[in-house]
Amino acid sequence: MRTGALNVNIINSCTEDLKGYLGQEIAKDTIARPYTSEDFRKWEHYFKEKGLYKEIAEKEIAEETIPALGEFIYTLSQYFPTLACYFMSKILFGILTLKFSTTDRQKEMYLAKLIEGNLFATFASKELESGFELKRMQTVARRKKERWVINGVKEDVVCTEDADLFLMLGKIDVPFQAEDQYGLFLLEKNMRGITVNYDESKKSESPLRTATLTMKNLTVGEDQFLGSLQNQYKVFNQVLDFWNLLLASLLLGSTRAVFDQGLEHALETNRFGQRFMDAPYIRQQFAQYKTELEVTEHYFFFILQQAELQTIEVTQLKFKAMAVSEEIINGILGIFGFATLPTDNVLRRYKSISEAANSVGESPDFYLKKISKQWTKLPS
């Protein structure tokens, strides 16, 4: 098993293929018609066989791979945003698991299976009342001798159908130690004390389907404890920066696809005897969206080329991408009348993935409040 840097050539090769023939092939399954679960598995398997799936889960990430992965997610999102979001989970939560798996026992239990793709891990952090705010979290793991007893509920846990492991973030209560400590636990789906509940009113076959994760007197050993955020903060913060970058990649790629398809639709579709684009207001709206999207994309590619990710810049990029994607996608859907679009219209599907990405946009970062005070000082 290789533990060096990712093979950037594989990632770049996949990105270049997506810009050409591969993107057109995927578009036949995802844009020309509603995609199916078979389409998803087909293309997931394709990238796995190309070697990308294994490379993404490698232990180390060299700095030169960051722009390559960012551009890959951005490009894939233009054709298959659901798969791009799935890969994000694989990238980030595989990396997080490997970064925090410091014992030989943990590596023996999970490392090889994560790399080979036989296991899939997802993140469980959000709560109903507190959202992603650490200090208000109600999920608590209490230390009792050599065991941890966990109680709490996590909401909107993504990819639960495929997930074998949950990377759970919560408070830790250790006797005779300071309060307000937080830890990461790697929990197996079939553990006694874990219940996964789906909202039956929201039927979905999507691999991104969310669920509620309930832990009631869940008792685990040290093998499931990956460390406290206080002790591992530097590594955790680097991974959060990477998460914010890839989330921005997903949102901007999806928004680019909606803009391009919306523009084509406006140029080709007639209403009341004239093209949509012939209306001055609609021309003005598309011109405004074009400028906003290009400015944000320019900032995105500028960040990709930096020698080292800066937390303030990457977090600002994420929130810019969230705001721009919401404005442009909702605006274009509004132009054509969202309520009148067929349920299988591709623009509806892009709106859905954008909303899902925005809902996980708030990262549990210790410094978010400090960063937010500085955003106004940064160039827009």
ABEGO torsion letter per residue (X at the ends): XBABBBBAAAAAAAAAAAABAAAAAAAAAAAABBBBAAAAAAAAAAAAAAGAAAAAABABBBAAAAAAAAAAAAAAAAABAAAAAAAAAAAAAAAAAAAABABAAAAAAAAAAAAAGABBBBBBABBAAAEABAAABABBBBBBEABBBBBEBBBGBBGAAABABBBBBBBBBBBGBBBGBBBBBBBBAABBGBBBBBBAABBBABAABBBBBBBBGBBBBAAABAEBAAAAAAAAAAAAAAAAAAAAAAAAAAAAAAAAAAAAAAAABBBGGBBAAABAAAAAAAAAAAAAAAAAAAAAAAAAABABBBAAAAAAAAAAAAAAAAAAAAAAAAAAGAAABBAABAAAAAAAAAAAAAAAABBBBAAAAAAAAAAAABBX
